[in-house]
Amino acid sequence: MGFNLGGNQNAGGGLLGGLGKMGCGLVGCGGLLLIVLIIGGWMMSAYNDMIPARNNVEKAWSDVESQYQRRADLMKQLVATVKGVKDAEIQGYTQVIEQRANATKTTIDASQLNEEQLAEFQRNQDELSSAFNKLMVSVEAYPNFQFPENFRELQAQIEGTENRINKARTDFNGVATEYNTLIEKFPRNILAGMFGFQRKPTFKAQAGADQAPDISFD
């Protein structure tokens, strides 16, 4: 009696072929899953890097605003002492009051800070500085006049605040530049665009700041 193994061989060959194809499919799916996990892990890491960088910019901006507000408050106190002087015709304190109002009315959401907003903020602050400097020139025209005791103290505090402002601006520019560099590098810039991470502006020197001042006593 003979045995026909041909059918079994065909069946075995078909089974092995099917397993081979299934194995290739599993390998392909495994590779695809690995790629997805790698990309997903990178996206999570990149996103988590951008969050603290953006928060640092917003904190640094809060520090800038705080120092400018401190200066404005000190100027308000100093102007009040000048207004109280009746024996000297000191000019300029009304301009300081007006410019201070302009400088302090500008409120900026740090998360939405852009070039136009920063330019307006800086322009208002520069105009306040200019008005205050003119007031001080008028004050110095009365060197022998006895101002209230706290006048010179307030003046010294304002000068000290100017140094704090310069440091706060420098710190802001530093963290803003780091943040901008982070979100603009490829391929992170693609992810930044997807999630709304926008470039932050930085403070710029005043026009003509690199030139020696033209001092006139006319």
Residue, then its C-alpha position, 0 to 999 in steps of 0.5 A: m500500500g502506497f502513501n501519497l505525500g504530495g498533498n501534505q507537502n503542498a499543504g506544508g509548503g503553503l503553511l510555511g509560506g503563510l507563516g513567512k508572509m505573516g512574519c514579514g508583516l509583523v516585522g514591518c508593523g514592528g518597524l513602523l511602530l518603532i518609527v512612530l514611537i521615536i518621532g512621538g518621543w522626539m516631539m514630546s521632548a522638543y515640545n517640553d523644551m520649548i515650554p520652559a524657554r517661553n516661560n523664561v521669556e515671559k518672566a523676564w518681560s515681567d521683570v522689565e515691566s516691574q522695573y519700569q513701573r518702579r521708576a514711574d512710581l518714583m518719578k511720580q513721588l519726585v514730581a510731587t515734591v517739585k510741584g510743592v515748591k512755590d518759590a521757584e519757577i520750575q518748568g517741565y513737571t507737567q510733561v513728566i506727568e503726561q508722559r508717565a500716564n502714556a508710559t504706564k497705560t500700555t499693557i502688554d500680554a507677554s505671551q503675545l509680545n511682538e515687534e510693534q508692541l515692544a516698539e510702542f512700549q520703548r517709545n513711550q518709555d523713552e519719551l518719559s525719560s526725555a521729559f524727566n531729563k528736561l525737568m532735572v535740567s530745570v531743577e538744576a537751574y536752582p542750585n541754591f534752592q532747598f528742596p524737600e529732604n527726600f528729593r535727592e533721595l528719590q533722585a538717587q533711587i531713580e538713577g539706581t532704577e535705571n541700572r536695574i532697568n538696563k540689567a532687566r532689558t539685557d536679561f530679557n534680550g538674552v532669554a528671548t534670543e535663546y528662545n528664538t534660536l530654539i524654536e527656529k532650528f530645523p526641524r523643531n521650527i515645524l513643531a513650533g509653528m504647529f503649536g503656536f510658538q512665535r518669535k519674541p522681539t528684543f530691545k534695541a538701542q535708541a536711534g543715535a545711541d552710538q553717537a556722542p550727545d550734542i550738549s547745548f546750554d542755550 
